[in-house]
């Protein structure tokens, strides 16, 4: 946490200030509004993601700009799709082509706004993509993780397309999509798979791995198996858990709402926590990955929204039972970071 406070948070703030200055000059008012809003309301996504840079501080000058740029693309596009002026799957697919381009330095830029009326962002999105590509070129072992990263980004993009189309079409589209992957993940349900695809943590961990010039393929495979679907799934299920009331009011899709009742919700998320911990313990530097898991539990279960939802508060208490000292530590730090951000 000393490294987080001394290096990560100030450098994330510096990166976000840089992108905010560019966003404030976006000519189109709708694109400008959504770009600024995404950085204002979701800056903790970048702060949390950039924690991966503490594991290789000498490479933080590569990892932090890369993580912040990719997460900023993700948050910006999420805002554009959530508050979209269209419900066009082609539009959502083309917007998210930017994420696929961002993680493949060989890819040229595309016309990401081809299917929408708002187009002039003053090269904001192109700039984010090019920053990711330039950073990736500086990762010595990216050739070993590139295929895994592109797969995770591809799944993420699929999710964003299917979850943002017309409400009467999205669940069927998600179920059809799941049917193509179900055989690979027999231990989880469709909503848990979909939740896991919505996390960027697996991508960030692979970026960290690629910063090691001595990385081995076997290590990459172990990381992939630990993060997807379990650590990634825990990340997004916790996010949906605390947003249930908000999403119900807004008519937004929430993957926790597909559990039959509170008991099943607790049972399934607790199982995913156990599996995430078990798989983390098989990785190199397991204490680091356990820190990520305990940090996720602390970050989301300390959110003020938990207190406002009786059922979620009860689930939170169940998940925090027997909480180790590390989670208590991160719980306190999560509250502190929120107050000082």
C-alpha positions in Angstrom: 0.0 0.0 0.0 3.0 2.3 0.5 3.9 1.8 -3.1 0.2 2.5 -4.1 0.2 5.8 -2.2 3.7 6.9 -3.2 3.7 5.9 -6.8 0.5 4.5 -8.3 -2.2 7.0 -7.2 -0.1 10.1 -8.0 0.9 8.7 -11.4 -2.7 7.6 -12.2 -3.9 11.1 -11.3 -1.3 12.6 -13.6 -2.4 10.3 -16.5 -6.1 11.1 -15.9 -5.4 14.8 -15.8 -3.7 14.5 -19.1 -6.6 12.7 -20.7 -9.1 15.1 -19.1 -7.4 18.1 -20.7 -7.7 16.4 -24.1 -11.3 15.4 -23.4 -12.2 19.0 -22.5 -11.3 20.0 -26.0 -13.5 17.4 -27.8 -15.5 19.4 -30.3 -18.7 17.3 -30.2 -20.6 18.2 -27.0 -22.1 14.7 -26.4 -18.7 12.9 -26.9 -17.1 15.5 -24.7 -19.7 15.1 -22.0 -19.4 11.3 -21.9 -15.6 11.4 -21.9 -15.4 13.8 -19.0 -18.2 11.9 -17.1 -16.4 8.6 -17.5 -13.2 9.9 -15.9 -15.1 11.7 -13.1 -17.4 8.9 -11.9 -15.1 5.9 -12.7 -11.6 7.1 -11.8 -11.3 4.3 -9.2 -11.3 1.8 -12.1 -8.0 3.2 -13.2 -6.7 3.4 -9.6 -7.6 -0.2 -8.9 -6.3 -1.5 -12.3 -3.0 0.3 -11.9 -2.3 -1.6 -8.6 -0.8 -4.2 -10.9 2.1 -1.8 -11.6 3.3 -2.1 -7.9 4.5 -5.6 -8.7 7.1 -4.3 -11.2 7.8 -0.7 -10.2 10.7 -0.2 -12.7 8.2 -0.8 -15.5 5.5 1.4 -14.1 6.3 4.1 -16.7 4.9 1.6 -19.2 2.3 -0.2 -17.2 0.5 2.8 -15.7 -0.1 4.7 -18.9 -1.1 1.4 -20.6 -3.6 0.4 -17.9 -5.0 3.9 -17.6 -5.5 4.3 -21.3 -7.1 1.0 -21.9 -9.4 1.4 -18.8 -10.3 4.9 -20.0 -11.3 3.5 -23.4 -13.4 0.9 -21.6 -15.2 3.5 -19.3 -15.7 6.0 -22.1 -17.3 3.4 -24.4 -19.4 2.0 -21.6 -20.8 5.5 -21.1 -21.4 5.9 -24.8 -23.3 2.6 -25.0 -25.2 3.0 -21.7 -26.4 6.4 -22.6 -26.4 5.8 -26.3 -28.3 7.8 -28.9 -28.7 4.4 -30.7 -29.3 0.7 -30.0 -27.3 -0.4 -33.0 -25.2 -3.5 -32.5 -23.0 -2.5 -35.4 -22.3 0.8 -33.7 -21.4 -0.8 -30.4 -19.2 -3.4 -32.3 -17.4 -0.6 -34.2 -16.8 1.5 -31.1 -15.2 -1.5 -29.3 -13.0 -2.2 -32.3 -10.9 0.5 -30.6 -10.1 -1.9 -27.7 -9.1 -4.7 -30.1 -6.8 -2.3 -31.9 -5.4 -0.9 -28.7 -4.0 -4.4 -27.7 -2.6 -5.2 -31.1 0.2 -2.8 -32.1 0.0 -4.2 -35.7 -3.5 -3.0 -36.2 -4.3 0.2 -38.0 -6.8 2.7 -36.6 -10.4 2.4 -37.8 -13.4 4.8 -38.1 -14.8 4.0 -34.6 -17.7 6.4 -35.0 -18.8 5.1 -38.4 -22.3 4.1 -37.3 -23.2 7.2 -35.1 -24.1 10.8 -35.7 -21.5 12.1 -33.1 -18.1 11.7 -34.7 -15.7 14.6 -34.0 -13.8 13.7 -30.8 -10.7 15.7 -31.7 -8.7 12.4 -32.0 -9.4 11.6 -28.3 -10.1 7.9 -28.9 -7.4 7.5 -31.5 -5.0 9.0 -29.0 -5.9 6.5 -26.3 -5.5 3.6 -28.8 -2.1 4.8 -29.9 -0.9 5.2 -26.3 -1.9 1.6 -25.6 -0.1 0.4 -28.8 3.0 2.4 -28.0 3.2 1.1 -24.4 2.6 -2.6 -25.5 5.6 -2.3 -27.9 7.8 -1.7 -24.8 6.7 -4.9 -23.0 9.5 -7.4 -23.6 7.3 -10.6 -23.5 4.1 -9.4 -25.1 4.4 -12.0 -27.8 3.6 -14.6 -25.2 0.5 -13.0 -23.8 -0.9 -11.2 -26.9 -3.2 -14.0 -28.0 -4.6 -14.4 -24.4 -5.1 -10.6 -24.1 -6.9 -10.4 -27.5 -9.2 -13.3 -26.5 -10.2 -11.5 -23.2 -10.7 -8.2 -25.1 -12.8 -10.0 -27.7 -15.0 -11.5 -25.1 -15.3 -8.1 -23.4 -16.4 -6.5 -26.6 -18.9 -9.2 -27.3 -20.5 -8.6 -23.9 -20.7 -4.8 -24.4 -22.5 -5.4 -27.7 -25.0 -7.9 -26.4 -25.8 -6.2 -23.1 -26.5 -2.8 -24.8 -28.9 -3.8 -27.6 -32.7 -3.5 -27.3 -33.9 -4.9 -23.9 -36.2 -7.5 -25.5 -33.2 -8.9 -27.5 -30.3 -8.8 -25.1 -31.0 -11.9 -22.9 -31.5 -14.2 -25.9 -28.3 -12.8 -27.5 -26.3 -13.4 -24.3 -27.7 -17.0 -24.0 -26.8 -17.8 -27.7 -23.3 -16.4 -27.1 -23.0 -18.5 -23.9 -24.0 -21.7 -25.8 -20.8 -21.3 -27.9 -18.6 -21.2 -24.7 -20.6 -23.4 -22.3 -18.6 -26.6 -22.8 -15.3 -24.8 -21.7 -16.8 -23.7 -18.4 -19.1 -26.4 -17.0 -18.7 -25.2 -13.4 -20.3 -21.8 -13.9 -23.6 -20.5 -15.2 -24.2 -18.1 -18.1 -24.6 -15.0 -16.0 -21.3 -15.8 -14.2 -19.5 -16.3 -17.5 -21.0 -13.0 -18.8 -19.9 -11.2 -15.6 -16.3 -12.6 -16.0 -16.0 -11.3 -19.5 -16.8 -7.7 -18.2 -13.6 -7.5 -16.2 -10.3 -5.9 -17.4 -8.2 -7.4 -14.5 -7.1 -10.4 -16.6 -5.8 -8.1 -19.3 -3.9 -6.0 -16.7 -2.4 -9.1 -15.1 -1.2 -10.3 -18.5 0.4 -6.8 -19.1 2.3 -7.2 -15.9 3.4 -10.7 -16.8 4.6 -9.4 -20.2 6.8 -6.8 -18.5 9.0 -9.8 -17.4 11.7 -10.5 -20.0 12.0 -14.1 -18.6 8.3 -14.9 -18.8 7.4 -18.6 -19.7 4.3 -19.8 -21.7 3.4 -22.1 -18.8 3.1 -19.1 -16.5 0.8 -17.4 -18.9 -1.5 -20.4 -19.1 -1.7 -20.5 -15.3 -2.5 -16.8 -15.1 -5.2 -17.2 -17.7 -6.9 -20.1 -15.9 -6.8 -18.3 -12.5 -8.1 -15.0 -13.7 -10.8 -16.2 -16.2 -13.4 -16.9 -15.1 -12.9 -16.8 -11.3 -11.0 -13.6 -10.3 -12.5 -11.7 -13.2 -16.0 -13.1 -12.3 -15.6 -12.1 -8.7 -14.7 -8.6 -9.7 -17.8 -8.0 -11.8 -20.3 -9.9 -9.7 -19.3 -7.7 -6.7 -19.8 -4.7 -8.9 -23.3 -5.9 -10.0 -24.1 -6.9 -6.4 -23.9 -3.4 -5.0 -25.6 -1.9 -8.1 -28.7 -4.1 -8.0 -31.1 -1.4 -6.8 -29.7 1.3 -9.1 -29.9 -1.0 -12.1 -33.4 -2.1 -11.3 -34.5 1.5 -11.2 -32.7 2.3 -14.5 -33.8 -0.8 -16.3 -30.2 -1.9 -16.7 -29.2 -5.6 -17.0 -27.7 -6.9 -13.8 -26.2 -10.4 -13.7 -26.7 -10.9 -9.9 -30.5 -10.5 -10.5 -30.5 -13.9 -12.3 -29.8 -15.8 -9.0 -33.0 -17.3 -7.6 -32.7 -15.7 -4.1 -30.3 -14.2 -1.6 -29.2 -17.7 -0.4 -28.1 -18.7 -3.9 -26.4 -15.3 -4.4 -24.3 -15.8 -1.3 -23.6 -19.5 -2.1 -22.4 -18.8 -5.7 -20.3 -15.7 -4.9 -18.7 -17.5 -1.9 -17.9 -20.4 -4.2 -16.3 -18.1 -6.7 -14.3 -16.5 -3.9 -13.0 -19.9 -2.8 -12.1 -20.9 -6.3 -10.4 -17.6 -7.0 -8.3 -18.0 -3.8 -7.4 -21.6 -4.6 -6.3 -20.8 -8.1 -4.4 -17.7 -7.0 -2.4 -19.8 -4.5 -1.1 -21.9 -7.5 0.4 -18.8 -9.2 3.9 -17.3 -8.8 3.8 -14.7 -6.0 0.4 -15.9 -4.6 0.4 -13.3 -1.9 0.1 -10.6 -4.6 -3.0 -12.3 -6.2 -4.6 -12.9 -2.8 -4.1 -9.2 -2.1 -6.1 -8.5 -5.3 -8.9 -10.8 -4.2 -9.1 -9.4 -0.6 -8.8 -5.9 -2.1 -11.8 -6.5 -4.4 -13.9 -7.7 -1.5 -13.0 -4.7 0.6 -13.4 -2.2 -2.2 -16.9 -3.2 -3.2 -18.2 -4.2 0.2 -17.1 -0.9 1.7 -19.0 1.0 -0.9 -21.6 3.4 0.6 -24.3 1.8 -1.7 -24.1 -1.4 0.4 -25.5 0.4 3.5 -28.5 1.6 1.5 -29.6 -1.9 0.4 -30.8 -4.2 3.2 -30.4 -7.4 1.2 -27.0 -6.5 -0.2 -25.9 -5.4 3.3 -26.8 -8.9 4.6 -24.9 -10.6 1.7 -21.9 -8.4 2.5 -21.9 -9.5 6.1 -22.0 -13.1 5.1 -19.1 -12.7 2.6 -17.0 -10.7 5.2 -17.5 -13.4 7.9 -14.1 -14.7 9.1 -12.5 -11.8 7.3 -8.7 -12.0 7.5 -6.7 -9.1 8.8 -5.6 -8.3 5.2 -9.2 -7.7 4.1 -9.9 -5.5 7.1 -6.7 -3.5 6.2 -7.9 -3.1 2.6 -11.5 -2.2 3.8 -10.1 0.7 5.8 -7.9 1.7 2.9 -10.8 1.6 0.4 -12.8 3.9 2.6 -9.8 6.3 2.9 -9.1 6.3 -0.8 -12.8 7.2 -1.6 -12.6 10.1 0.8 -9.4 11.5 -0.6 -10.0 10.9 -4.3 
